Amino acid sequence: MRSNNVEVYLHMVWATWDRLPLIDDQSRSIIYPTILREAPLMSSSVIAIGGTEDHIHLLVSLSANVPISCFVKRLKGKTSFLAGKTFRWQGPYSVKSVTRSHVARVVHYIENQRVHHSTGRLMNALENIS
């Protein structure tokens, strides 16, 4: 092997401040393109992006030269600044590694966040009724 070969897939999740429903169509139209524009500037790529009104999921192929904390900080900072004065992210975030064989499964999960969460909320509501 004559050059480095690094494959790092990460599933990232972070939420809005106090889990407030701040991600509407207007803010989503700012947040998603900003993330898609910023990731390549850090030699990384977004494979999938999705979420609901109170949190976001990303599957990224992260450059070996970029610390996870710097990547997340830059994305959260840029998106909250551009989304407006009333938009804020929580400080904490979650990052899980993903093997190449599970990338398609995670992409499907991320792309179906709205369905996943609406079904979960419905099931919780039905459980509380009985």
C-alpha positions as CSV (number, residue, x, y, z in Angstrom):
1,M,0.0,0.0,0.0
2,R,1.5,3.3,-1.1
3,S,-1.0,5.7,0.5
4,N,-3.2,6.0,3.5
5,N,-6.7,4.5,3.3
6,V,-9.1,5.6,6.0
7,E,-12.8,4.9,6.0
8,V,-14.6,6.4,9.0
9,Y,-18.4,6.4,9.0
10,L,-20.2,8.2,11.9
11,H,-23.8,8.6,12.8
12,M,-24.2,12.0,14.5
13,V,-27.3,13.3,16.4
14,W,-27.9,16.6,18.1
15,A,-30.9,18.4,19.3
16,T,-32.3,21.9,19.4
17,W,-32.2,23.9,22.6
18,D,-34.5,22.3,25.2
19,R,-35.8,20.1,22.4
20,L,-37.9,22.9,21.1
21,P,-39.5,22.3,17.7
22,L,-37.3,24.9,15.9
23,I,-36.6,23.0,12.7
24,D,-39.4,24.0,10.4
25,D,-39.2,24.0,6.6
26,Q,-37.6,27.5,6.5
27,S,-34.8,26.7,9.0
28,R,-34.3,23.2,7.4
29,S,-33.8,25.0,4.0
30,I,-30.9,26.8,5.7
31,I,-29.5,24.1,8.0
32,Y,-29.3,21.2,5.5
33,P,-27.5,23.1,2.6
34,T,-25.1,24.7,5.1
35,I,-24.1,21.3,6.5
36,L,-23.8,19.9,2.9
37,R,-21.6,22.9,2.0
38,E,-19.4,22.9,5.2
39,A,-18.6,19.1,5.4
40,P,-16.4,19.1,2.2
41,L,-14.5,22.1,3.5
42,M,-13.3,19.8,6.2
43,S,-12.5,17.0,3.7
44,S,-15.6,15.1,4.8
45,S,-18.9,14.2,3.2
46,V,-22.4,13.8,4.2
47,I,-24.0,10.5,3.2
48,A,-27.4,11.1,4.7
49,I,-29.1,13.9,6.6
50,G,-32.5,14.0,8.2
51,G,-34.4,14.6,11.4
52,T,-37.5,16.1,12.9
53,E,-38.5,19.5,14.3
54,D,-36.3,19.1,17.4
55,H,-33.2,17.1,16.3
56,I,-31.0,16.2,13.4
57,H,-29.2,13.0,12.2
58,L,-26.2,12.9,10.0
59,L,-24.3,10.0,8.5
60,V,-20.9,11.3,7.5
61,S,-17.7,10.0,6.1
62,L,-15.2,11.9,8.3
63,S,-11.7,12.8,7.3
64,A,-9.1,11.2,9.5
65,N,-7.6,14.7,9.9
66,V,-10.6,16.3,11.5
67,P,-11.4,15.8,15.1
68,I,-15.1,14.8,15.7
69,S,-15.6,17.7,18.2
70,C,-14.3,20.3,15.7
71,F,-16.5,18.9,12.9
72,V,-19.6,19.0,15.1
73,K,-18.8,22.4,16.6
74,R,-18.3,24.0,13.1
75,L,-21.6,22.5,11.8
76,K,-23.6,23.5,14.8
77,G,-22.0,27.0,14.9
78,K,-22.6,27.8,11.2
79,T,-26.1,26.5,11.2
80,S,-27.3,28.2,14.3
81,F,-25.8,31.5,13.2
82,L,-27.4,31.3,9.7
83,A,-30.8,30.0,11.0
84,G,-31.3,33.2,13.0
85,K,-31.3,34.8,16.4
86,T,-33.9,32.5,17.9
87,F,-32.3,29.3,16.8
88,R,-30.0,27.4,19.1
89,W,-28.6,23.8,19.4
90,Q,-28.1,22.0,22.7
91,G,-24.4,21.6,23.7
92,P,-24.4,17.8,23.9
93,Y,-24.3,15.5,20.8
94,S,-24.1,11.8,20.1
95,V,-21.7,10.1,17.7
96,K,-21.7,6.3,16.9
97,S,-19.3,4.6,14.5
98,V,-20.9,2.7,11.7
99,T,-19.3,-0.2,9.8
100,R,-19.4,-0.1,6.0
101,S,-21.9,-3.1,6.0
102,H,-24.4,-1.0,8.0
103,V,-24.2,2.2,6.1
104,A,-27.3,1.4,4.0
105,R,-29.3,0.5,7.1
106,V,-28.4,3.8,8.8
107,V,-29.1,5.8,5.7
108,H,-32.6,4.3,5.6
109,Y,-33.1,5.0,9.3
110,I,-32.0,8.7,8.9
111,E,-34.1,9.2,5.8
112,N,-37.2,7.9,7.6
113,Q,-36.9,10.0,10.8
114,R,-40.2,11.7,10.5
115,V,-42.1,8.4,10.0
116,H,-40.1,6.7,12.8
117,H,-40.8,9.5,15.3
118,S,-44.5,10.0,14.3
119,T,-45.1,6.2,14.7
120,G,-43.3,6.3,18.1
121,R,-45.3,9.2,19.3
122,L,-48.5,7.5,18.2
123,M,-47.6,4.3,20.0
124,N,-46.7,6.2,23.1
125,A,-50.1,8.0,22.9
126,L,-51.9,4.8,22.5
127,E,-50.1,3.2,25.4
128,N,-51.0,6.1,27.6
129,I,-54.7,5.8,26.8
130,S,-55.0,2.1,27.8
